[in-house]
Amino acid sequence: MNQTTPAAHFQTPVIELGVDRRAAFITRTYAHLFGAILAFAGIEIYLFSSGLAERLAASMLSVSWLWILGGFIVVGWLASRAAHTASSPGAQYAALAGYVIANAIIFVPLLYIAQTVAPGAIQSAALATLVGFGGLTLVAFVTRKDFSFLGALLKWGFIVALILIVAGVLFGFELGTFFSVAMIALAGGAVLYDTSNVLHHFPEDRHVGAALELFASIALMFWYVLRLFISRD
């Protein structure tokens, strides 16, 4: 944080800034988001081309798949918390880098299964995710509505999802297509909430944290869209 700038400046939501500063914040945020997506893709390409992905997938799939689902949701929660609490640029970059790396590892078994049993599903799921994210982002930008009211609903939704995952681990039942569809709907709500939150409540020095928040939403949506595409094959 720049000590020569009044602290209150950093608490001013970007929505209250002038057009130029607001546009600069949005540009920086989505540039970092694009960079995070490229970094995620680059890590996955390295893991699969080096053969590490196969070994990681075998190791991770030796435990219950539901533990991986639960780990994915918990990591997403931690990322969202870091996006809101990390104030220094270094802390924000560390949180973003750590989350991208964690996601790249957690996604390995899902991508490995998709590559093995449903060729083409990864590309289709990625395209569907980008279209969905783009459409919901457009809604948030065009309406300029504050979707913060979705926060409580999303929190309860993720709690219910974790309860179902834990119940699945304890009682040995699978979470099928309906669960994936419900989670895609929940992810769509998260995209609206996070995009609105970035515009209405983030100060302009938190563009890296804002990118982390949005990346978490995209990762959540991609995860369950890909699971749905796999289940159809």
Backbone hydrogen bonds, N-H to C=O, Kabsch-Sander energy under -0.5 kcal/mol:
donor,donor_aa,acceptor,acceptor_aa,energy
3,Q,1,M,-0.6
5,T,2,N,-1.3
9,H,6,P,-1.2
10,F,6,P,-0.6
10,F,7,A,-1.1
11,Q,7,A,-0.5
11,Q,8,A,-1.2
12,T,8,A,-0.5
12,T,9,H,-0.9
14,V,202,F,-2.4
15,I,199,L,-0.6
16,E,13,P,-1.9
17,L,14,V,-1.5
22,R,18,G,-2.5
23,A,19,V,-2.6
24,A,20,D,-2.2
25,F,21,R,-2.2
26,I,22,R,-2.3
27,T,23,A,-2.5
28,R,24,A,-2.5
29,T,25,F,-2.6
30,Y,26,I,-2.5
31,A,27,T,-1.9
32,H,28,R,-2.2
33,L,29,T,-2.1
34,F,30,Y,-2.4
35,G,31,A,-2.1
36,A,32,H,-2.4
37,I,33,L,-2.2
38,L,34,F,-2.4
39,A,35,G,-2.4
40,F,36,A,-2.5
41,A,37,I,-2.5
42,G,38,L,-2.7
43,I,39,A,-2.5
44,E,40,F,-2.2
45,I,41,A,-2.5
46,Y,42,G,-2.2
47,L,43,I,-2.7
48,F,44,E,-2.6
49,S,45,I,-2.5
50,S,46,Y,-2.1
51,G,47,L,-0.6
52,L,47,L,-0.7
53,A,47,L,-2.6
55,R,51,G,-1.1
56,L,52,L,-2.8
57,A,53,A,-3.1
58,A,54,E,-2.2
59,S,55,R,-2.1
60,M,56,L,-2.9
61,L,57,A,-2.7
62,S,59,S,-0.8
63,V,60,M,-1.2
67,W,64,S,-1.1
68,I,64,S,-0.9
69,L,65,W,-1.8
70,G,66,L,-2.5
71,G,67,W,-2.5
72,F,68,I,-2.2
73,I,69,L,-1.9
74,V,70,G,-2.4
75,V,71,G,-2.5
76,G,72,F,-1.8
77,W,73,I,-2.1
78,L,74,V,-2.4
79,A,75,V,-2.2
80,S,76,G,-2.2
81,R,77,W,-2.3
82,A,78,L,-2.4
83,A,79,A,-2.3
84,H,80,S,-1.3
85,T,81,R,-2.0
86,A,82,A,-2.5
92,Q,88,S,-2.2
93,Y,89,P,-2.7
94,A,90,G,-2.4
95,A,91,A,-2.3
96,L,92,Q,-2.5
97,A,93,Y,-2.8
98,G,94,A,-2.7
99,Y,95,A,-2.2
100,V,96,L,-2.4
101,I,97,A,-2.4
102,A,98,G,-2.5
103,N,99,Y,-2.5
104,A,100,V,-2.3
105,I,101,I,-1.8
106,I,102,A,-2.6
107,F,103,N,-2.6
108,V,105,I,-0.9
111,L,107,F,-2.8
112,Y,108,V,-2.7
113,I,109,P,-2.3
114,A,110,L,-2.5
115,Q,111,L,-2.7
116,T,112,Y,-1.6
117,V,113,I,-3.2
118,A,113,I,-0.5
118,A,114,A,-1.9
121,A,118,A,-2.3
124,S,120,G,-2.1
125,A,121,A,-2.9
126,A,122,I,-2.4
127,L,123,Q,-2.3
128,A,124,S,-2.5
129,T,125,A,-2.5
130,L,126,A,-2.4
131,V,127,L,-2.4
132,G,128,A,-2.5
133,F,129,T,-3.1
134,G,130,L,-2.6
135,G,131,V,-2.5
136,L,132,G,-2.3
137,T,133,F,-2.4
138,L,134,G,-2.2
139,V,135,G,-1.9
140,A,136,L,-2.1
141,F,137,T,-2.4
142,V,138,L,-3.1
143,T,139,V,-2.4
144,R,140,A,-1.4
147,F,145,K,-0.9
149,F,146,D,-0.5
150,L,147,F,-2.0
151,G,148,S,-1.9
153,L,149,F,-0.6
154,L,150,L,-2.8
155,K,151,G,-2.3
156,W,152,A,-2.3
157,G,153,L,-2.3
158,F,154,L,-2.5
159,I,155,K,-2.0
160,V,156,W,-2.6
161,A,157,G,-2.1
162,L,158,F,-2.4
163,I,159,I,-2.4
164,L,160,V,-2.5
165,I,161,A,-2.3
166,V,162,L,-2.8
167,A,163,I,-2.6
168,G,164,L,-2.4
169,V,165,I,-2.1
170,L,166,V,-2.5
171,F,167,A,-2.8
172,G,168,G,-1.5
176,G,174,E,-0.7
180,S,176,G,-1.6
181,V,177,T,-2.6
182,A,178,F,-2.6
183,M,179,F,-2.3
184,I,180,S,-2.1
185,A,181,V,-2.1
186,L,182,A,-2.1
187,A,183,M,-2.6
188,G,184,I,-2.2
189,G,185,A,-2.0
190,A,186,L,-2.0
191,V,187,A,-2.2
192,L,188,G,-2.1
193,Y,189,G,-2.7
194,D,190,A,-3.1
195,T,191,V,-2.6
196,S,192,L,-2.3
197,N,193,Y,-2.7
198,V,194,D,-2.6
199,L,195,T,-1.8
200,H,196,S,-2.6
201,H,197,N,-2.5
202,F,197,N,-0.9
202,F,198,V,-0.6
204,E,12,T,-0.6
206,R,203,P,-1.8
210,A,206,R,-2.6
211,A,207,H,-2.1
212,L,208,V,-2.1
213,E,209,G,-2.2
214,L,210,A,-2.2
215,F,211,A,-2.6
216,A,212,L,-2.3
217,S,213,E,-1.4
218,I,214,L,-2.2
219,A,215,F,-2.8
220,L,216,A,-2.2
221,M,217,S,-2.3
222,F,218,I,-3.0
223,W,219,A,-2.4
224,Y,220,L,-1.7
225,V,221,M,-2.4
226,L,222,F,-2.6
227,R,223,W,-1.9
228,L,224,Y,-2.0
229,F,225,V,-2.3
230,I,226,L,-2.4
231,S,227,R,-2.2
232,R,228,L,-0.9
233,D,230,I,-1.5
